[in-house]
Structures are given as C-alpha cells and as structure tokens.
C-alpha cells in the first residue's frame, strides 16, 4: 500500500486512479514501455502483412 499524492489516503501500488479522490496516478515506466512496444509491434506486423500481400501482385505483373 502507498499513499495517494493528492489526498494522502492508502491505496494499492497497482492502482491507476485513487479510489478516494479520483486522482490519476503516474504510470510505472515499465507500463509505458509495454504499451509503446505493443503499439510499435502492431505497426511492424501491419507493414510486414502489406509487404507479403504486395509481393505476389508485383511479381505477377512483371511476368
């Protein structure tokens, strides 16, 4: 348990907002990394899928 930075009441370390005053709590740096990574990974997957779908189309038109 940790104190809320706004109302100073006890709350869980994993809390995103304070259940007492509703203050938004800072996100742990590791959480920011995983959110950024999942968005970045999704972008890479989309790009790879587009390339894989585009290659047969291009090679078919050159024959």
C-alpha positions as CSV (number, residue, x, y, z in Angstrom):
1,X,0.0,0.0,0.0
2,X,1.2,3.5,-0.8
3,X,-0.3,6.9,0.0
4,X,-2.1,8.9,-2.7
5,X,0.0,12.0,-3.7
6,X,-3.2,14.2,-3.6
7,X,-5.4,13.0,-0.7
8,X,-2.7,11.0,1.2
9,X,-5.0,8.0,1.8
10,X,-3.7,4.5,1.3
11,X,-4.2,2.7,-2.0
12,X,-2.7,-0.3,-3.8
13,X,0.6,0.0,-5.7
14,X,-1.2,-1.3,-8.8
15,X,-4.0,1.4,-8.7
16,X,-4.3,3.5,-11.8
17,X,-6.5,6.1,-10.1
18,X,-7.1,6.8,-6.4
19,X,-10.4,5.3,-5.3
20,X,-10.9,8.0,-2.7
21,X,-10.3,11.3,-4.7
22,X,-10.1,10.0,-8.3
23,X,-6.6,11.4,-8.9
24,X,-4.8,9.8,-11.8
25,X,-1.6,8.2,-10.7
26,X,1.7,8.1,-12.6
27,X,2.1,5.1,-14.8
28,X,5.1,2.9,-14.0
29,X,7.9,3.3,-16.6
30,X,7.7,-0.4,-17.4
31,X,4.0,0.0,-18.2
32,X,4.8,2.8,-20.6
33,X,7.4,0.6,-22.3
34,X,4.9,-2.3,-22.8
35,X,2.2,0.0,-24.2
36,X,4.7,1.6,-26.6
37,X,6.0,-1.8,-27.6
38,X,2.6,-3.3,-28.3
39,X,1.7,-0.3,-30.5
40,X,5.1,-0.5,-32.3
41,X,4.8,-4.2,-32.7
42,X,1.3,-3.8,-34.2
43,X,2.7,-1.3,-36.7
44,X,5.5,-3.7,-37.8
45,X,3.1,-6.6,-38.2
46,X,0.8,-4.4,-40.4
47,X,3.8,-3.4,-42.6
48,X,5.0,-7.0,-42.9
49,X,1.5,-8.1,-43.8
50,X,1.2,-5.4,-46.5
51,X,4.6,-6.4,-48.0
52,X,3.7,-10.1,-48.0
53,X,0.4,-9.4,-49.7
54,X,2.0,-6.9,-52.2
55,X,5.0,-9.1,-53.4
56,X,2.8,-11.7,-55.3
57,X,0.9,-8.9,-57.0
58,X,4.1,-7.2,-58.2
59,X,5.9,-10.4,-59.3
60,X,2.7,-11.5,-61.2
61,X,2.6,-8.2,-63.2
62,X,6.2,-8.5,-64.3
63,X,5.8,-11.9,-66.0
